[in-house]
């Protein structure tokens, strides 16, 4: 219902105020993520995870003026983390990731035409394709994957802050409000112990570098007239 009301408001404002600038853009980002992880009595060392692809977003922008607006849209994002977990004399490297469908709502302020500008808002992500890798001594000993898995929280909302520069490059910082993984009694390592505290807490956050391209204006009022055209 909330999404329907937001869309209705956008359509109303678009029809009532022809001075608004409405356009679409495509965006891509390279993500560097870490986790705040609780594995009970086991020692956990977070490792920076780099995900250069596949992170794509199609955005719908509505600029109410030259300095204030908002955007929404839909995207696909590769999110997750890497942890090294110590159990007695053995260290396991555990990689968790999921592809997610992402729906943002971000308010933008600043020079929206040429930059710089900032964006403040949130995003809801639906986890659709989960995978785990367990590595011991450089060898993968477990590699399960599932569509719409109950290993992850199915919906994970987040808060984000982004800074966009003159040439449409941006830096984004995001913090997820729910645990990335659901606790299911522990992690059974193949031919190894049951890590009973895995994962009692699994908050995810990331920073990313990205850019927006392919700006396309919508509506006749936004079409640029040829030079010399009489009105």
C-alpha positions as CSV (number, residue, x, y, z in Angstrom):
1,X,0.0,0.0,0.0
2,X,2.8,2.4,0.9
3,X,4.5,1.8,-2.5
4,X,1.2,2.5,-4.3
5,X,0.7,5.8,-2.4
6,X,4.2,6.9,-3.3
7,X,3.8,6.1,-7.0
8,X,0.4,7.9,-7.0
9,X,2.0,11.0,-5.4
10,X,4.8,11.0,-7.9
11,X,2.3,10.8,-10.8
12,X,0.2,13.5,-9.3
13,X,3.1,15.9,-8.9
14,X,4.3,15.1,-12.4
15,X,1.0,16.1,-13.9
16,X,0.5,19.1,-11.8
17,X,3.9,20.7,-12.1
18,X,5.3,20.7,-15.6
19,X,8.5,22.4,-14.5
20,X,9.6,19.2,-12.8
21,X,12.5,17.3,-14.4
22,X,11.7,13.6,-14.7
23,X,14.2,11.2,-16.1
24,X,15.7,7.7,-15.9
25,X,19.3,6.7,-15.3
26,X,21.3,3.5,-15.1
27,X,23.7,2.9,-12.3
28,X,26.4,0.4,-11.4
29,X,28.7,0.0,-8.4
30,X,31.6,-1.9,-7.1
31,X,30.9,-3.0,-3.5
32,X,33.3,-3.5,-0.6
33,X,31.6,-5.1,2.4
34,X,32.3,-6.2,5.9
35,X,30.2,-7.9,8.7
36,X,29.6,-7.3,12.4
37,X,29.5,-11.0,13.2
38,X,28.7,-13.0,16.3
39,X,29.5,-16.7,16.3
40,X,29.2,-17.4,20.0
41,X,32.4,-18.7,21.6
42,X,34.3,-18.8,18.3
43,X,36.8,-16.1,17.3
44,X,35.7,-14.3,14.1
45,X,38.0,-12.2,11.9
46,X,36.1,-10.2,9.2
47,X,37.7,-10.1,5.8
48,X,36.9,-7.3,3.3
49,X,34.8,-8.7,0.4
50,X,35.0,-7.0,-3.0
51,X,32.1,-7.5,-5.4
52,X,32.7,-5.6,-8.7
53,X,29.7,-7.3,-10.4
54,X,26.8,-7.9,-10.9
55,X,25.4,-4.7,-9.3
56,X,23.0,-2.9,-11.6
57,X,20.2,-0.4,-10.9
58,X,17.6,1.4,-13.1
59,X,16.6,4.7,-11.4
60,X,13.6,7.0,-11.9
61,X,14.4,10.5,-10.8
62,X,12.0,13.4,-10.1
63,X,13.7,16.7,-9.5
64,X,11.3,19.2,-7.9
65,X,13.9,22.0,-8.5
66,X,17.5,22.3,-9.4
67,X,18.5,21.5,-5.9
68,X,16.0,19.0,-4.5
69,X,14.4,15.8,-5.7
70,X,14.2,12.0,-5.2
71,X,14.6,8.8,-7.0
72,X,13.3,5.2,-6.8
73,X,13.7,2.3,-9.1
74,X,14.8,-1.4,-9.1
75,X,18.1,-3.1,-9.1
76,X,20.1,-6.4,-8.8
77,X,22.9,-6.5,-6.2
78,X,25.6,-9.0,-5.1
79,X,25.9,-8.6,-1.3
80,X,27.6,-10.7,1.3
81,X,30.7,-11.1,3.5
82,X,33.7,-13.2,4.3
83,X,34.8,-14.4,7.8
84,X,37.7,-16.4,9.1
85,X,36.4,-18.5,12.1
86,X,38.8,-20.2,14.5
87,X,37.9,-23.5,16.1
88,X,40.7,-25.0,18.4
89,X,43.7,-25.3,16.0
90,X,41.6,-25.0,12.8
91,X,40.6,-21.9,10.8
92,X,37.7,-22.0,8.4
93,X,37.1,-19.3,5.8
94,X,33.3,-18.9,5.3
95,X,31.9,-16.9,2.4
96,X,28.2,-16.0,2.3
97,X,26.5,-14.1,-0.4
98,X,23.1,-13.5,-2.0
99,X,21.9,-11.8,-5.1
100,X,19.1,-9.4,-4.2
101,X,16.3,-7.5,-5.8
102,X,16.6,-3.9,-4.5
103,X,14.0,-1.1,-4.3
104,X,15.4,2.3,-3.2
105,X,13.8,5.5,-2.1
106,X,16.4,8.3,-1.9
107,X,16.0,12.0,-1.4
108,X,18.6,14.1,-3.3
109,X,19.9,17.6,-2.5
110,X,22.5,19.9,-4.1
111,X,23.4,20.6,-7.7
112,X,21.3,17.9,-9.4
113,X,22.2,18.8,-12.9
114,X,26.0,19.0,-12.7
115,X,26.9,17.9,-9.1
116,X,28.0,17.7,-6.5
117,X,24.9,16.4,-4.7
118,X,24.0,14.1,-1.8
119,X,21.4,11.4,-1.4
120,X,19.8,10.2,1.9
121,X,17.3,7.4,2.1
122,X,16.8,3.7,2.3
123,X,16.4,0.5,0.3
124,X,14.6,-2.8,0.7
125,X,16.3,-5.9,-0.7
126,X,14.7,-9.3,-1.3
127,X,17.3,-12.1,-1.1
128,X,16.8,-14.4,-4.1
129,X,20.0,-16.5,-4.7
130,X,22.1,-17.5,-1.7
131,X,25.5,-19.3,-1.8
132,X,27.9,-20.4,0.9
133,X,31.6,-21.5,0.5
134,X,33.5,-23.1,3.3
135,X,37.3,-23.2,2.7
136,X,39.9,-25.2,4.7
137,X,43.6,-25.0,3.8
138,X,42.8,-23.3,0.5
139,X,40.4,-26.1,-0.5
140,X,36.6,-25.7,-0.8
141,X,35.0,-28.4,1.4
142,X,31.4,-27.2,1.1
143,X,29.5,-25.1,-1.5
144,X,25.7,-25.2,-1.1
145,X,23.4,-22.7,-2.9
146,X,19.6,-22.2,-3.0
147,X,17.0,-20.0,-4.6
148,X,14.9,-18.1,-2.0
149,X,16.8,-19.8,0.8
150,X,15.7,-19.7,4.5
151,X,19.4,-19.3,5.3
152,X,19.1,-15.6,4.8
153,X,16.6,-13.0,6.0
154,X,14.2,-12.9,3.1
155,X,13.8,-9.1,3.2
156,X,16.5,-6.8,4.5
157,X,16.0,-3.0,4.8
158,X,18.9,-0.6,4.9
159,X,19.8,3.0,5.3
160,X,22.1,4.7,2.9
161,X,24.1,7.9,2.3
162,X,25.7,8.7,-1.1
163,X,27.8,11.6,-2.5
164,X,27.6,12.2,-6.2
165,X,30.4,14.1,-8.0
166,X,30.5,16.3,-11.1
167,X,30.9,13.6,-13.6
168,X,28.1,11.3,-12.1
169,X,30.5,9.1,-10.1
170,X,29.4,8.5,-6.6
171,X,30.4,7.0,-3.2
172,X,27.7,5.2,-1.3
173,X,27.7,3.9,2.3
174,X,25.0,1.5,3.4
175,X,24.0,-0.3,6.7
176,X,21.6,-3.2,6.8
177,X,19.1,-3.1,9.7
178,X,18.4,-6.9,9.9
179,X,20.8,-9.8,10.2
180,X,21.9,-11.1,6.8
181,X,21.7,-14.7,8.0
182,X,19.0,-16.5,10.0
183,X,20.2,-18.5,13.0
184,X,19.4,-22.2,12.5
185,X,21.3,-23.9,15.3
186,X,24.8,-23.5,13.9
187,X,27.0,-24.4,10.9
188,X,27.8,-28.0,10.3
189,X,31.3,-28.2,8.8
190,X,31.7,-31.2,6.5
191,X,33.9,-33.8,8.3
192,X,34.3,-31.2,11.1
193,X,32.5,-29.8,14.1
194,X,29.1,-28.1,14.5
195,X,29.8,-24.4,15.0
196,X,26.9,-24.0,17.4
197,X,27.1,-20.2,17.6
198,X,27.1,-19.6,13.9
199,X,25.5,-17.1,13.3
200,X,23.9,-15.5,16.3
201,X,24.4,-12.0,14.7
202,X,25.3,-11.1,11.2
203,X,24.9,-7.4,10.5
204,X,26.2,-6.3,7.1
205,X,27.5,-2.9,5.9
206,X,29.3,-1.7,2.8
207,X,30.8,1.2,1.0
208,X,30.9,1.3,-2.8
209,X,32.1,3.3,-5.8
210,X,29.8,3.7,-8.7
211,X,28.6,5.8,-11.6
212,X,25.3,6.7,-13.3
213,X,24.9,6.7,-17.1
214,X,22.4,6.9,-19.9
215,X,20.3,9.7,-18.7
216,X,16.9,9.8,-20.5
217,X,14.4,12.6,-20.0
218,X,10.7,11.7,-19.8
219,X,7.7,13.8,-20.9
220,X,7.3,16.4,-23.7
221,X,8.0,19.3,-21.4
222,X,11.6,18.0,-21.0
223,X,12.4,17.6,-24.6
224,X,15.1,20.1,-25.8
225,X,14.0,22.1,-28.8
226,X,16.3,22.5,-31.8
227,X,18.2,25.8,-32.0
228,X,16.3,28.5,-33.8
229,X,12.8,26.9,-33.3
230,X,10.1,29.5,-32.9
231,X,7.4,29.2,-30.2
